[in-house]
């Protein structure tokens, strides 16, 4: 299915298609499990989901906290 890189905090990922960093980090969380990716995608607004599907980085502040807690 694919994978998701997610960042915590008020950051805007920058880069090129499929290669993004924010605050110099590749991501705070990396999600590859198909079930987790599907679960997250179900909660995205249609406009954000469309951007993501086209390979753009998105920043959202409406996902539940457990999805954006930085890896320790």
C-alpha positions as a Markdown table, in Angstrom:
| # | Residue | x | y | z |
|---|---|---|---|---|
| 1 | Unk | 0.0 | 0.0 | 0.0 |
| 2 | Unk | 2.7 | 2.5 | 0.8 |
| 3 | Unk | 4.0 | 4.3 | 3.8 |
| 4 | Unk | 3.5 | 7.6 | 5.7 |
| 5 | Unk | 6.1 | 9.9 | 7.3 |
| 6 | Unk | 4.5 | 12.1 | 9.9 |
| 7 | Unk | 5.8 | 15.0 | 11.9 |
| 8 | Unk | 4.7 | 16.4 | 15.3 |
| 9 | Unk | 4.3 | 20.0 | 16.1 |
| 10 | Unk | 3.8 | 23.1 | 13.9 |
| 11 | Unk | 6.1 | 22.2 | 11.0 |
| 12 | Unk | 5.8 | 22.3 | 7.3 |
| 13 | Unk | 7.5 | 19.5 | 5.4 |
| 14 | Unk | 9.6 | 20.8 | 2.5 |
| 15 | Unk | 11.3 | 19.0 | -0.4 |
| 16 | Unk | 10.5 | 17.2 | -3.6 |
| 17 | Unk | 7.9 | 14.6 | -4.5 |
| 18 | Unk | 8.2 | 11.6 | -2.1 |
| 19 | Unk | 11.2 | 13.1 | -0.4 |
| 20 | Unk | 10.3 | 15.4 | 2.5 |
| 21 | Unk | 12.0 | 16.8 | 5.6 |
| 22 | Unk | 10.7 | 19.1 | 8.4 |
| 23 | Unk | 13.0 | 20.7 | 10.9 |
| 24 | Unk | 15.9 | 18.7 | 9.4 |
| 25 | Unk | 14.2 | 15.4 | 10.2 |
| 26 | Unk | 12.8 | 12.8 | 7.8 |
| 27 | Unk | 9.9 | 12.3 | 10.2 |
| 28 | Unk | 8.9 | 11.9 | 13.8 |
| 29 | Unk | 6.8 | 8.8 | 13.0 |
| 30 | Unk | 7.1 | 6.4 | 10.1 |
| 31 | Unk | 4.0 | 4.2 | 9.4 |
| 32 | Unk | 4.3 | 1.3 | 7.1 |
| 33 | Unk | 1.7 | -1.2 | 8.4 |
| 34 | Unk | -1.1 | -1.3 | 5.9 |
| 35 | Unk | -3.8 | -1.3 | 8.6 |
| 36 | Unk | -2.2 | 1.7 | 10.3 |
| 37 | Unk | -1.9 | 3.6 | 7.0 |
| 38 | Unk | -5.5 | 2.8 | 6.1 |
| 39 | Unk | -6.7 | 3.9 | 9.5 |
| 40 | Unk | -4.9 | 7.2 | 9.2 |
| 41 | Unk | -6.1 | 7.8 | 5.6 |
| 42 | Unk | -9.7 | 7.2 | 6.7 |
| 43 | Unk | -9.5 | 10.2 | 9.0 |
| 44 | Unk | -8.0 | 12.7 | 6.5 |
| 45 | Unk | -10.1 | 15.3 | 4.9 |
| 46 | Unk | -10.7 | 14.7 | 1.1 |
| 47 | Unk | -8.4 | 17.6 | 0.1 |
| 48 | Unk | -5.6 | 16.3 | 2.3 |
| 49 | Unk | -6.1 | 12.7 | 1.1 |
| 50 | Unk | -5.9 | 13.9 | -2.5 |
| 51 | Unk | -2.7 | 15.8 | -1.9 |
| 52 | Unk | -1.2 | 12.8 | -0.2 |
| 53 | Unk | -2.2 | 10.5 | -3.0 |
| 54 | Unk | -0.3 | 12.7 | -5.5 |
| 55 | Unk | 2.9 | 12.5 | -3.4 |
| 56 | Unk | 2.7 | 15.9 | -1.6 |
| 57 | Unk | 3.5 | 16.3 | 2.0 |
| 58 | Unk | 0.6 | 17.5 | 4.2 |
| 59 | Unk | 0.4 | 19.0 | 7.6 |
| 60 | Unk | -2.8 | 18.3 | 9.6 |
| 61 | Unk | -3.8 | 19.3 | 13.1 |
| 62 | Unk | -7.0 | 17.3 | 13.4 |
| 63 | Unk | -5.7 | 13.7 | 13.7 |
| 64 | Unk | -6.0 | 12.0 | 17.1 |
| 65 | Unk | -2.9 | 12.6 | 19.3 |
| 66 | Unk | -1.8 | 8.9 | 19.2 |
| 67 | Unk | -1.0 | 9.4 | 15.5 |
| 68 | Unk | 1.4 | 12.2 | 15.9 |
| 69 | Unk | 3.2 | 11.4 | 19.1 |
| 70 | Unk | 7.0 | 11.6 | 18.3 |
| 71 | Unk | 9.0 | 8.3 | 18.5 |
| 72 | Unk | 10.9 | 8.2 | 21.7 |
